[in-house]
Amino acid sequence: MFRSTCLSLSLGLWVGFSMFNQARAQLFADDVADGLSRLDRAVCLQQWSQAIAITSELITSSNVSSEYRQELLNFRRQLQVWQVSPLPPTSRSSCDRTLPLVLTVPEESVASAPQPLNWNRALFSLGSTRPIVELDEDFDPMDHLIPAALIASSPEVLAAGAIPIDTADGFNVVGGRISGQHQVYSFLARLGDPVSLEVNVTRTYTQGEMQLYVFDQTGRLIAQSESPTFPDGATQDFIAPKTDVYFAVVSPQGTVPILNAQGGVLDWQTNANTSFDYTLTLMGVTPYTALVP
């Protein structure tokens, strides 16, 4: 039997969990430790039904003391209140432990790919009455929006041709031309960001339809427009499941991803001659400067 010595299951849940995780292995049996870890994540994601189920599972465990079982019973009642509350509790910073809100770039990558100074935006903000600084012609701020280390393990079929979207303002509009092939864009988003993507055709050359796909950093397909739409455009809204790099792909009808059994992209199958100009609007993301310190 084990006693709870550092966890307080109350409105200060996240702080208690943070204290708990530091000594979890010493205080609890493996099944209880695993359950509390899953409960920690469920609460951080505000998945109340799942959190209630996990708490009920822990209550029935023979490896918790009667005192701790009572704490769990009290906390399950709190979860039930949060489940029906119109204003659930906001996430605490200690959720960063299992669901980080800031991306960590390996030191060696920082050394080889320094963070951008973003001179273009700085100069634009100065206005015409300020001194003009001559920029290095070889400097391209787009090269450094997403550090290479963050997509080093991403599938090459996405990362190799991805154009990073500047999200310093939390939104942006980019444009391009589709001519038979698809185009990949990359962007950063924070856990819980209400991401909105919209593709609009600005000019058609060859009639056809379009498709919009969204992949996570590992290449797993997480969202796509329900059906090809042309020429009205395509939209896709989703909640970012974690703080990470995402890939948005604009493709013509007939160009589709080849997926493995887990939904990960392996390659693209192309059988299209559709051609059109378009704009891609991205909104709802946390500015990238807050995600890569």
Sequence and secondary structure as in RCSB ss.txt:
>XXXX:A:sequence
MFRSTCLSLSLGLWVGFSMFNQARAQLFADDVADGLSRLDRAVCLQQWSQAIAITSELITSSNVSSEYRQELLNF
RRQLQVWQVSPLPPTSRSSCDRTLPLVLTVPEESVASAPQPLNWNRALFSLGSTRPIVELDEDFDPMDHLIPAAL
IASSPEVLAAGAIPIDTADGFNVVGGRISGQHQVYSFLARLGDPVSLEVNVTRTYTQGEMQLYVFDQTGRLIAQS
ESPTFPDGATQDFIAPKTDVYFAVVSPQGTVPILNAQGGVLDWQTNANTSFDYTLTLMGVTPYTALVP
>XXXX:A:secstr
    SS   STTHHHHHHHHHHTHHHHS HHHHHHHHHHHHHHHTT HHHHHHHHHHHHT TTS HHHHHHHHHH
HHHHHHHHH SS     GGGGGTS SS    HHHHHHS     HHHHHHHH TTS      TT  GGGGSS GGG
GTTS HHHHTT EE   TTS EEEEEEEESS EEEEEEE TT EEEEEEEEEEEEE   EEEEEE TTSBEEEE 
SS B SS EEEEEE SSSEEEEEEEEETTEEEEE TTSBEEEEEE    EEEEEEEEES   GGGT  
